[in-house]
Amino acid sequence: MKALIAFAAPLMLGACGLAWDNSEAHDKAVVAEIRAAEARLVAHLEGPDRLAWVGDYAEDAVFQEGEDPPVSGRAALTEVARSLGPLSGAAIEPVRTVVEGNLAYVQVRARYAVGQGASAGPLGHYRGVMIWRKDSDGVWRMLHEMLVREGKPTA
């Protein structure tokens, strides 16, 4: 059901007459806030605090990578963060963005490797969907993220 929501969201937003955006169809300030949230997430993913990125996700967030089962909620994401260890080579490249109210649908290309330096694993490249929500405290947090690996990991 949650996967259906991720794929139906752009169709529903499109049906409302919203345009796909790379900068001009939406308020540039809102898109800039979303880009800043993406940059904050990347910094937290690669930073010294292995758990910092969990705070970039909403309390009710859902994360799914490939065919792995979805991970729901911050408590479960915290356990994932503990098991992963440090990350490197992280990047989020937004392809398309649709904003409606306090929700932003972003099609992305992303990458990351588990580990840092000589101990880093292969760099995984992904395509995916990130749905961000601006919470009541004014902070954009990830509500739903789905990533699918593109090709084979690179060294």
C-alpha positions, 0 to 999 in steps of 0.5 A: 500500500505504501509503495502505491502511495509513492507511485500515485503521489505524482499522478495525483499532484499532476492531476491537480494541474501542478507542473513538474519543476526543476526551479521555476514552476514553484516558489524558489524559496520553498525549493531552496528549503528542500535543497537545503534539507537534502544537503543537511541529510547528506552531511548527516549521512557522512558525518561523525555521528552515525545516528544524526541522519535519523533526525532528518526523517519524520517520526512516521517515516518509511524507508525502502531500498530495493526489495528489502522490507520497508523500515517504518518509524524513527526507532526502526531507522535508528536500528538501521543506522546503528547496523550500517556504520559510517557512510561515504560518497553520499549524494542526492541529485534531484531530477524533478520536484513537485511541491504542494503545501507542506509536501514535496515529491522529489524524483532523485538519483542518489549514491552512497557507500557503506564505510569510509576511506579504505574500508568503504564498500562499493559505491551504490547508485540509485534512482528513487523517490523522496517525499519530504514533509514540512513539519509543524516546527518548520523543518523539512523531513523525509516522510517516505523514501524509496531507492532502487539500485541502478546497475552494479556498485562501483569501486 
